[in-house]
């Protein structure tokens, strides 16, 4: 615990201790954890290195790449719009975006799009990074594609394509860009979490590096690829490297962090991430961003069980609401009511309405398996003992 910086309520010392054990190579990378309970931050700790090249230490202001935890934040925006009647989750996407209806996609609902049921998991052609980062161009390309399955009939994770598709629905429905709506409707001041970073925020970001286990996992996936469709799915048509990062490329590239990709690439501190999720379930710094009705719209189960590629698999399987991951055997959080989103390499942000908790864990040392379960286990023990 001596190398852990930050503060925590004395009751939550076991949580801080569990966090400390997740940073096994502090000279190679770092991590941060925040927990908000009943609208108050009870844990805000960090450890390790933000940039191993320069030796820059992780500190309270360090921002990290959220990877797909960004999807959960975007889903909060859509839920907020839905509870205000600006978007109908049960309406066809084509109501807002007529061009999307090509090739039998005209009946796919907004809710199904959010729950990874569109059949647009990858581009049909190879792409350059700048093309993928042009969200509206990329969304138009995907809308013109034939889906990989009958839309709405099954699900498969839309790792990168989810963001441009959802962002386009929001701009068509509201005339506003999703990253800006996130700042207005969800994050509020202080702005320490963003879906589209500025140069000032990028100056605070922790540089990503792979752990040996993560590198091995990426090599294994590359060796398993036997067709163009699989390669395009895992690399977005070659625009991203396998494993999402290189020394200065992929999600280490400032262009990605500034693009507003929405599928990933957002930046935040662990404290701001956890505060945001706390505000989804309980008043936090005077803000409650979702009503009970909005939370119900967000968390109604829309995808579960075996997906397109899971035939014959015993599981466990993920569960999805309208863009958020729901607690499941594959992703156990505090309770069955927990909801949020994890991210590549070990990131996670979620809320639990029963425990009135917002949680955020971030790391720049990419891991093959998440360290979050051991922290959540310690947190649950503390809360249940109260």
C-alpha positions in Angstrom: 0.0 0.0 0.0 3.0 2.4 0.5 3.2 3.1 -3.3 -0.6 3.9 -3.6 -1.3 7.6 -3.8 -4.7 9.3 -3.3 -7.3 9.0 -0.6 -9.9 6.6 0.7 -12.4 6.3 3.5 -11.0 4.0 6.2 -13.9 1.6 5.7 -12.7 1.0 2.1 -9.1 0.2 2.9 -9.6 -3.4 1.6 -10.7 -2.0 -1.7 -7.6 0.2 -2.0 -5.5 -2.8 -1.1 -7.1 -5.0 -3.8 -6.5 -2.2 -6.3 -2.8 -2.0 -5.3 -2.3 -5.7 -6.1 -3.5 -5.0 -9.7 -0.4 -2.9 -10.5 2.3 -5.5 -10.7 4.7 -3.6 -13.0 4.6 0.0 -11.7 7.7 1.0 -13.6 6.0 -0.2 -16.9 2.5 1.2 -16.4 -0.1 2.4 -13.9 -3.7 2.4 -13.0 -6.4 4.4 -11.1 -9.5 3.5 -9.2 -12.4 5.6 -8.0 -15.6 4.5 -6.2 -18.5 6.9 -5.4 -21.1 5.7 -2.8 -24.3 7.6 -2.1 -22.9 10.5 -4.2 -19.7 10.8 -2.3 -16.2 9.7 -3.5 -15.0 7.1 -1.0 -12.0 5.8 -3.0 -9.7 7.8 -5.3 -6.3 6.1 -5.7 -3.6 5.6 -8.3 -0.3 3.9 -8.6 2.5 3.4 -11.2 3.7 5.1 -14.3 1.7 7.1 -16.8 4.5 7.1 -19.5 7.3 4.5 -19.1 9.4 6.3 -21.8 9.7 9.5 -19.8 9.1 8.1 -16.3 6.1 10.4 -15.8 4.3 9.1 -12.7 0.5 8.6 -12.7 -1.2 11.4 -10.7 -4.7 12.7 -9.9 -5.0 14.5 -13.2 -3.9 11.6 -15.4 -6.4 10.7 -18.1 -6.5 7.3 -19.7 -7.9 5.9 -22.9 -11.3 4.4 -22.0 -11.5 2.0 -25.0 -15.1 0.6 -25.1 -16.0 2.0 -21.7 -16.8 5.0 -24.0 -19.8 3.1 -25.4 -21.5 3.1 -22.0 -21.1 6.8 -21.7 -22.5 7.3 -25.2 -25.4 5.0 -24.2 -26.2 7.3 -21.3 -26.7 10.2 -23.8 -29.1 8.1 -25.9 -31.1 7.1 -22.8 -31.3 10.7 -21.7 -32.6 11.7 -25.2 -35.0 8.8 -25.1 -36.5 9.8 -21.7 -37.0 13.3 -23.1 -38.8 12.0 -26.2 -36.0 13.0 -28.6 -35.3 9.5 -29.7 -37.6 6.4 -29.6 -35.6 3.3 -29.0 -38.4 1.1 -30.5 -38.5 3.1 -33.7 -36.7 1.9 -36.8 -33.3 3.5 -37.3 -34.5 4.4 -40.8 -37.1 6.8 -39.4 -34.2 9.1 -38.5 -31.7 8.0 -41.1 -33.5 6.8 -44.3 -30.4 5.7 -46.1 -29.7 3.1 -43.3 -32.7 1.1 -44.5 -30.8 -0.4 -47.5 -30.6 -4.1 -47.9 -33.3 -5.1 -45.5 -32.2 -2.9 -42.6 -35.4 -0.8 -42.7 -37.0 -2.6 -39.7 -34.0 -2.6 -37.3 -34.8 -0.5 -34.2 -32.6 2.0 -32.5 -32.6 -0.3 -29.5 -31.4 -3.2 -31.5 -28.7 -1.2 -33.1 -27.5 -0.2 -29.6 -27.6 -3.9 -28.6 -25.2 -5.1 -31.4 -28.0 -6.6 -33.5 -27.4 -4.7 -36.8 -25.2 -7.2 -38.7 -22.6 -4.4 -39.5 -19.7 -5.7 -37.5 -17.0 -4.6 -40.0 -16.5 -2.8 -43.3 -16.7 -4.9 -46.4 -13.5 -3.3 -47.8 -10.1 -2.3 -46.5 -9.9 1.2 -45.1 -7.4 3.8 -44.0 -7.4 5.2 -40.5 -8.5 8.7 -41.6 -11.5 7.2 -43.4 -12.6 5.3 -40.2 -12.1 8.5 -38.1 -14.4 10.5 -40.4 -17.5 9.4 -38.5 -20.1 10.5 -40.9 -18.3 9.1 -44.0 -17.8 5.8 -42.2 -21.4 5.7 -41.1 -22.6 6.2 -44.6 -20.3 3.4 -45.9 -21.8 1.0 -43.3 -25.4 2.1 -44.0 -24.9 1.2 -47.6 -23.6 -2.3 -46.7 -25.6 -5.6 -46.8 -25.8 -6.9 -43.2 -24.0 -10.1 -42.2 -27.3 -11.5 -40.9 -30.9 -10.6 -40.9 -30.9 -7.5 -38.7 -32.4 -8.0 -35.3 -32.3 -11.8 -35.4 -29.1 -12.3 -33.4 -26.2 -10.3 -32.0 -22.5 -10.0 -32.2 -20.3 -7.3 -30.7 -19.8 -4.3 -33.0 -16.4 -3.3 -31.6 -15.6 -0.2 -33.7 -18.6 0.2 -36.0 -21.0 0.8 -33.2 -19.8 4.3 -32.5 -20.2 5.9 -36.0 -23.6 4.2 -36.4 -25.0 5.4 -33.1 -23.4 8.9 -33.5 -25.1 9.2 -36.9 -28.5 8.3 -35.4 -28.1 11.0 -32.7 -27.1 13.7 -35.1 -30.0 12.8 -37.5 -32.5 12.8 -34.6 -31.3 16.0 -32.8 -29.1 17.9 -35.2 -26.4 17.8 -32.5 -23.2 15.8 -32.2 -23.0 13.1 -29.6 -19.7 14.1 -28.0 -21.1 17.6 -27.4 -24.4 16.3 -26.0 -22.4 14.1 -23.6 -20.7 17.2 -22.2 -24.0 19.1 -22.0 -26.3 16.3 -20.7 -24.1 13.9 -18.8 -20.6 14.9 -17.7 -21.0 18.5 -16.6 -18.2 20.4 -14.9 -15.4 19.6 -14.1 -14.8 18.1 -17.5 -12.4 15.3 -16.8 -14.1 12.7 -19.1 -14.7 13.3 -22.8 -15.7 11.4 -25.9 -13.6 13.8 -28.1 -10.4 15.0 -26.6 -8.7 18.4 -26.9 -5.0 19.0 -27.2 -4.9 20.0 -23.5 -6.6 16.7 -22.5 -4.2 14.7 -24.6 -1.3 16.3 -22.8 -2.6 14.5 -19.7 -3.1 11.1 -21.2 -1.3 8.0 -20.0 0.6 6.2 -22.8 -0.6 2.7 -23.5 1.7 -0.3 -23.5 0.9 -4.1 -23.8 1.7 -6.5 -21.0 3.4 -9.7 -22.2 0.1 -11.6 -21.7 -1.8 -9.1 -23.8 0.9 -9.3 -26.6 0.5 -13.1 -26.5 -3.2 -12.9 -26.8 -3.0 -10.5 -29.8 -0.6 -12.9 -31.5 -2.9 -15.8 -30.9 -5.8 -13.9 -32.4 -3.8 -13.0 -35.5 -2.8 -16.6 -36.0 -6.4 -17.7 -35.8 -7.5 -15.4 -38.6 -8.1 -17.4 -41.7 -10.3 -15.1 -43.8 -10.6 -11.5 -44.8 -13.9 -11.0 -43.0 -12.3 -12.0 -39.7 -9.3 -9.7 -40.3 -11.5 -6.8 -41.1 -13.6 -7.3 -38.0 -10.6 -7.3 -35.7 -8.8 -4.4 -37.4 -11.7 -2.4 -38.8 -10.6 -3.1 -42.4 -6.9 -2.7 -41.5 -7.3 0.7 -40.1 -6.2 -0.4 -36.6 -3.4 -2.7 -35.6 -4.1 -6.1 -34.1 -4.5 -5.5 -30.4 -5.5 -1.8 -31.0 -2.1 -0.3 -30.1 1.5 0.1 -31.4 4.3 2.3 -30.0 2.7 5.5 -31.4 -0.2 4.1 -33.4 -3.7 2.8 -32.8 -5.2 4.3 -29.7 -1.9 5.9 -28.8 -2.4 8.1 -31.8 -3.7 11.6 -30.9 -5.9 11.6 -34.1 -7.9 8.7 -32.6 -8.3 10.3 -29.3 -9.5 13.6 -30.9 -11.8 12.0 -33.4 -15.0 11.4 -31.3 -15.1 7.8 -32.5 -17.6 7.0 -29.7 -16.8 3.2 -29.9 -13.6 3.9 -28.0 -10.9 6.5 -27.8 -12.6 8.7 -25.1 -10.4 9.9 -22.3 -11.1 10.3 -18.6 -9.8 10.1 -15.1 -11.0 7.2 -13.0 -12.7 9.8 -10.7 -14.6 11.4 -13.4 -15.6 8.1 -14.9 -17.0 6.8 -11.6 -18.7 10.1 -10.8 -20.5 9.9 -14.1 -21.8 6.5 -13.4 -22.7 7.5 -9.9 -24.9 10.3 -11.3 -26.9 7.7 -13.3 -28.2 6.1 -10.2 -28.1 8.7 -7.4 -27.7 12.5 -7.0 -24.0 13.2 -7.3 -22.7 16.8 -6.9 -26.2 17.9 -7.4 -26.7 16.0 -10.6 -28.9 12.9 -11.4 -28.6 12.4 -15.2 -31.2 9.7 -15.6 -34.7 9.3 -14.1 -35.9 5.9 -13.0 -37.7 5.8 -16.4 -34.6 6.6 -18.3 -32.6 4.0 -16.4 -35.3 1.4 -17.2 -35.1 2.3 -20.9 -31.3 1.9 -20.8 -31.2 -1.4 -18.9 -34.0 -3.5 -20.4 -32.3 -6.6 -21.7 -32.1 -6.6 -25.5 -29.4 -9.2 -26.3 -28.3 -12.2 -24.3 -27.2 -15.8 -24.6 -25.3 -17.2 -27.6 -24.5 -14.8 -30.4 -23.7 -15.3 -34.0 -20.3 -17.0 -33.4 -21.3 -18.8 -30.2 -23.0 -21.9 -31.6 -22.1 -24.9 -29.4 -20.4 -22.7 -26.8 -21.3 -23.4 -23.2 -20.8 -19.7 -22.3 -20.8 -17.8 -20.2 -22.4 -15.1 -22.3 -22.8 -11.3 -22.0 -26.1 -9.5 -21.6 -26.9 -6.1 -23.2 -29.3 -3.3 -22.7 -29.5 -0.3 -24.9 -25.8 0.1 -25.4 -24.7 -0.9 -21.8 -23.5 -4.2 -20.6 -25.7 -5.7 -17.9 -24.3 -7.8 -15.1 -24.0 -11.5 -16.2 -22.1 -14.7 -15.6 -19.5 -13.4 -18.1 -19.3 -10.0 -16.4 -20.2 -10.1 -12.8 -20.3 -6.8 -11.0 -21.8 -5.8 -7.7 -25.3 -7.2 -8.3 -27.7 -8.4 -11.0 -28.8 -4.7 -11.3 -25.3 -3.4 -12.2 -24.8 -1.8 -15.6 -22.0 -0.1 -17.5 -19.3 -1.0 -19.9 -15.8 -2.5 -19.8 -13.0 -1.8 -22.2 -10.0 -3.5 -23.9 -7.0 -4.1 -21.7 -8.9 -3.9 -18.4 -10.9 -0.6 -18.2 -14.3 -0.6 -16.6 -17.0 1.9 -15.5 -20.4 0.9 -14.1 -23.2 1.8 -11.7 -25.3 -0.1 -9.3 -28.7 1.4 -8.3 -29.2 -0.9 -5.2 -25.7 -0.1 -3.7 -25.9 3.5 -5.1 -22.4 3.1 -6.4 -20.4 4.5 -9.3 -17.2 2.7 -10.2 -14.2 3.5 -12.5 -11.0 1.6 -13.0 -8.4 2.5 -15.7 -5.0 1.3 -16.7 -2.5 2.0 -19.4 -0.8 -1.4 -19.0 -3.0 -3.5 -21.3 -4.0 -6.8 -19.7 -5.3 -10.0 -21.3 -7.7 -10.6 -18.4 -9.4 -7.9 -16.3 -8.3 -7.1 -12.8 -11.7 -5.6 -12.0 -13.3 -8.7 -10.4 -10.9 -8.8 -7.5 -11.6 -5.1 -6.7 -15.3 -5.6 -7.0 -15.2 -8.6 -4.7 -13.5 -6.5 -2.1 -15.9 -3.6 -2.6 -19.0 -5.9 -2.3 -17.6 -7.3 1.0 -17.2 -3.8 2.4 -20.7 -2.7 1.4 -22.4 -5.8 2.6 -20.7 -5.5 6.0 -21.9 -2.0 6.5 
